[in-house]
Amino acid sequence: MQANKYKLLLLAGFIAIFFLANSCVEEYWPELDTAADQLLVVDGKISNFPGPYTVKLSYSSAINQQANNPISLAKVSLVDNLGNTENFVETSPGNYSSSASGMQGIVGRSYKIKIQLSNGKKYESDFEELKPTVDVENLLVEESVQLAKNDLETDQEGYQFYVNSKVASSTKTYFYWEIEETYEYHSDYRIIFLYRGRRYPITDFNPYGLAKVVNEDTLFYCWKTQPIPERFSYSTEYLSSPVIKNLPLHFIPFTDERLRYKYSILVNQYSISENAYTFLDQLNKQNNSEDALFTTQPFQIRGNIKNLDDSKEAVLGYFMVASGTKSNHLLTKAPSRIRYSSPLSFADTSSVQIKNVINTALASSYPIYFTFLYFQNPNVPLAEADEVIAYVERQECIDCQKKGGTAKKPDYWDW
């Protein structure tokens, strides 16, 4: 009897521990130094590529916030070591741009940025020389497996892209890569009819008097080009020869829909200063750290911007002086064994709904697109399916350009 009582007490203890371990836990936010709030953040670059060049100014926010705090009404100017100056113009809050026909980086010259905020504070970067360019030899891609970084992730199959460079002229060359991706995507439906405020004669084929489109594929195929946010840098300082060989850059898993039809990358390969490389290397180590709570906080990584009247003020970011060359486009697509299944967006065949859309449409929403669906009458099982007009409520699912791409196919897109 006593043994059974002991077993029951032991079981009760285990149950209590289980519920304590699995109960709701109050979030813990460590008290962080608020000195990292409201620091100036500078992000900009000049290169030998034609402008315009852009400098972004903002204030930092607390580590547990994702606020965007652009700085407006500042004066930003670009200066070279020969005394040439160009003033930037604020094109949107916190974004300052040079003229497309203004200064362009020249290899051998040095450049810096000057900033004056509306509160009178003055900042500037150090002069940095535009280094000689190093050409890209080629890009390579191969199937690879990216191992999980922790227990919450799984291994991923995908494509690993590699870069090779020509031999640099200096044994200590510091590289930085920016990658631009382009991918093809399709609408869920083809456009059969459209409405722009004018009605046409009603027929059995066109019971709503809509305009018939000439080319049903006009907005079915789209291509989207965008920068990849990852930063890649490398140094040849400890290599036997100043050349990059099969350096892994971008990885994209096969589960990513961007690989579904065709996918391309273009690499801009830059030569940068040692200071710029050190900044990027520290930033990369911090971003890739798994023990984020105990790593050095971002505000402690200082760039090349300083307050002219207060050298102790921490300023975040970097104004980069980089000479670049472009690679060729590398095109690929997911292996044939990979299958994608995207559910179609809802298309409404209700005549009441379609008439309501047409009658209440505002001119600002024109054109409104419609498609065809095959409809099988459930009450007549042996009847042939009829084509009926349908309205796609999410117009971005029938007009591919509404997802940010363009219907113009890139010149290099065909293999």
N, C-alpha and C positions, 0 to 999 in steps of 0.2 A: 504493500500500500504506500509506504514511504517512498519507494523507488518510483512508483507511478506519479506521485505528487511532484517529485524532483523533475521528472521528465516533462510534466506539464509546465512547471515554472521555467524550465530551460526553453521550451517551445515558445512560451509567451515572451521570453526575452528576445529570442530571434525575431519574432514577429514585430516587436517594438523597434528593434534596430532596423529592420527592413523598411518600416514606414517612416522612420526618421530619415533614413538615407534617401528615400524616394519622395519625401514631401517637398512642398514648394520651398525654394530657397530665396531669401531676400537678396536682391542684387547688391553687389559691393562695388562701389566706385572709389578708388583710392583718392586721397586728397592730393591733387597735383599742383605744381607751381603755376599760378595764374599769370606769371610773367610771360608765358608763351602766348597769351592772348593779345590781340591787337598789335602784332608785330608786322612790319612791312614785308610783303612777299613780292618778289620780282621774278618774272619768267620771260625770257626773251632771247633772241639769237640773231646774229648777222652771219651771212655766208657769202660765198662767191656766186651763188645762184641769184638770179634777178629778184628784186623786191616785188611788192612791199614787204618790209620786215615788221614784226609785231612785238610789242612789249606789253605784258599784262601786269597790272598792279592791283594788289588786294591786301586786306588785313587778315592775319591768321585768326583762328577761332579756337575754342577749347577742344581738347582731344576727344571729348565725348559729344561733340557737336559737328554737324556737317554744313555749317553756314557758309555762304558765299558772300564775301564782303568786298566788292570792287571799290577801287579808289578813283573818284572822278576829279576833274578840274586840276589835274597835275600838269606840269610842264616837263616834257620828255624830249631829249635831244641826243643825237648820235654824233660822236666826234672821232676823227681819225688823227694819227700822229703828225699829219701835215697841216692841221688846223682847219680842215673842212668840217662843216657842221650842217646837220639837217634836223629841223624840228618835226616831231611826230604830231599827228592829229588824233584826238580821241574819237574813234569811230563808233564805239558803244561803251557803256559803263565799264571803266577799268581797262579797256583795250585801246592801245595807242599804236598807230601805224605810220610808217614812212610812205612816201610817194612811190608809185610804181616806176616812175622815171627818175627817182632820186638816187642817193648814194648806193653803190653796189660794192660788196666786199672785194678787195684786190689782194691776192696772195703777196705776202711780204709786208703789208701795212698793218698797223695796230689800231684797235678800236676800243672805245669805251662808251658807256651810256651815262647821261646826266639826268637827274630827276629832282624836281622841286615840287613839293606838295603844297596844297592850298593853305596849310598852316605855317608855311615858311620853311619847313625843314628841307635841307638839301642833302642829296645822296649822289654818289657816283660809283661806278665800277672801276677796277684797275684796267689799265691798257693791256690788251692781249693781242698777240700777233696772229694773223691769218696764216696758218701753216701750209706747206705744199700739199697738194691733193695726192691721194693714193687711189688708183682705179680698182674697181671690183673685177676680180678675175671671172667668177661665175657664182651662181646660186645652185644649190642642190636640194632635193627633197627625197625623203625615204620614209617608209613605214616604220613606226617606232612605238614603244610602250613607255608612257610616263608613269613612274611608280608613285603610289599614294604617299603624301607627306605625313599623314597622321591616320589614326584609326577611323576617323569620320569620313575619309575619302576612299576611293577605290582606284585601282590601276586603270589607266585609260589608253586605248589604242588610238593612234592618230598619225598625223604627218609631222615630222620634224624637219625644219628648214635649216640649211647650213649656208655659210658664206665663206668664200675664198677671196683673198685680195692679191693684188700684184705686190711685188717687193717694194717696200718703202725705202726712201732715200736716207732716212735716219734710223739708227739702231733703236732709239727710244722714240717710238711713235705711239700716240694714244688715239684709239679709235672710238667712235660713237656712231651707232646706227639708229636710224628712224625707218620704220616700215609702214608702207601704205598698202592696204589690202583692197581688192576689188572682187566682188562676187556677184553671180547671176542669181536672180530669184524670179518667181512667177506669181501671177495673181491666182486666186482661187477659181475665178470664172473669166470667160471671155466676154467682152462688151458686144452686145448685139444691137441694142437701141440706146438712144440718149434723149434727154429732154433739156431744151434751152429756153423754154417759155413759149414755144410755138407748137401748135398741134397740126397734124397732117390728117388726110382722109383715113377714116377707120375701115379696116378690112378684117377678115377672119384671122389673117396672119398677124395683124397689128391692131388689136381691138382698142388701144389707148391713143392712137394717133401719134406715136413717137417717131422720132427721126431714126432711120436705119443707118448704122455706121458702115463705112466703106471697107475698112480693114479691121477685122475682129481681133487681130493680134497687136494693135497699136499700143495698148497699155497692158498687155499680158506679160511681156518680157521686160525686165528691168535689170539694171546694173548699179550697184552702190559702191562707191569708193570712200574710204575713211582711214584715218591714221590708227595704228595699233598703239594703245597707251603704254605698252611695256618699254622700258629703257634698256639698251644694251651697250656695254662699253668693254674695252679690252686694251691691254698694254703689251707691247712687244719687248719691254725692258729686259725680261729674263729669257727671251727666246734666242736660240742660236742664230736665227735669221729673222729680220723684221718683215715677216709675211704671215698672214692669217690663213690657216688651213683647216677647213671643215669645222668652223666654229658654230656650234648650235645657237640659233636665234629663236625664231618663233615656233611654237608648237600649237597645233589645233587638233582637237579630238574628232574622231569620225562621227560622233554623235552631234556635232555642230552642223546645223542646217546650211551654213554658208558653203559647205563642201558638196551640197546636193547636186548641183548642175555643173558649175565650173568655178574655180577659185584661183586668184592670182595675187602674188605679192611683188612689190617694187621696193628695193632697198636704197636708201640714201646713206652712203658711207662717208663719214666725216673724220677729218683729222683735227684734233683739239689740243689744248694746252694740258700740261701735267696737272695744273690746279683744277681745271675743269674735270679731268678724269678722276682725280681724287674725290671731288664733290659727288660725282655720279656713282663712284664705287661705294662710298659711304652710304649714299641714299639707297642703293640697291641692297646692300647688306642689311640695312635697317628694315626695308620693306619685306625682305625674305625671311626675317627672323620669326621663328615659331614661338619664342618666349616674349611676346610683345609687351607684357606688363613690366618686364625687367630690363628692356633694352633702352638704349639712349633715345631720348625723345627728339622729335624732328627739329625743334627750335635750337638744338645744340649743334646741328650741322650748318655751319655758316658758309655762305657763298662768297662771291667777290664784290658784294655791294657794301658800302660803308656810309655812315652818317658823317658828313664833313665836320660837324661841330661836336660830335659825341662818338668817339671811336669805340666806346664800350657798349653802345646800343647794338643789340642783336638784330640782324636783318637776314631774312630767309630768301632762298632762291639763288639764281645765277643768271648773269647775262653772258651768253656763250658766243665766242668767236670761232667759227668752224668752217673749214673749207671742205666742200663735198663733191662727190661724183655719184652718178646714178647707175644702178644695175639695169639689166634688161628685165622685162616682165617674165616671171616664172609661173606658168599655168599648170593646174592640176585639177583633179576632182576625186571624190571618194571612190574607193575600189568598188567594182560591180557587186561584190558580195554584201555591201552595206545597203540596207533598206531603210527608207524614210517613210513615215506615214503621218501626214499632217491632216487633221480633220478640217473639212471645209467649213467656212463661216456660214451663218444662217442666211438663206435666201427665201424671201416671202413671196408666195404665188397668190396670195389673197387679193382679189380684185378690189375689195374695199380699201385695203392698205395701199395698194398701188395708186388708186385714184386719189386717196388722201395725200400721198406724197406729192403727186403732180399738182393738185389744187392748192396746196399750202406752201409750195416751194418758194423760197426767196431768190431773187436774182443773184445774190451773193453766193448761193450754193450751186449755181449752174457751172458746168453741165452735170446732170444727174444720170448715172449709168444704170442700165438694166441688162439682164442676161436671159438665156433660155434654160429651162429645166425640162426634163422628161417626166411626165406625170402619168402614173398608172391608176386608173379608176378602180378602187378596191371593190366596188360593187359589180364590176364587169371583169372577172379574172382573165378571160381569154381575149379581151380587147387589146389593141396595140397601144403603146404609150404615146401620149400626145406631147408636143412641144408647147410649153406655156411660158409666158413672160414672167420673170421674177425680179424683185427688187432686193438688192444686197444692202442691208442696213449699214454695215461697216464698209463704206465706199473704198477704203484703202485695200480691201480684199478683192476689188475688181479693177481699181486704178492703182497699178503698182507704184506709180510715182509718189503717191501719198505716204509711202513708207520710207521716203527720203532718197530714193534712187532716181535714175534717169532712164528713159526709154531709148536712149541713143546707145547703140552697142559700141564699145571701145574698138578702135582700129586694130588693135593687136589681139582681139579675142579669139580668132580662129587659129587653131594650131597649123 
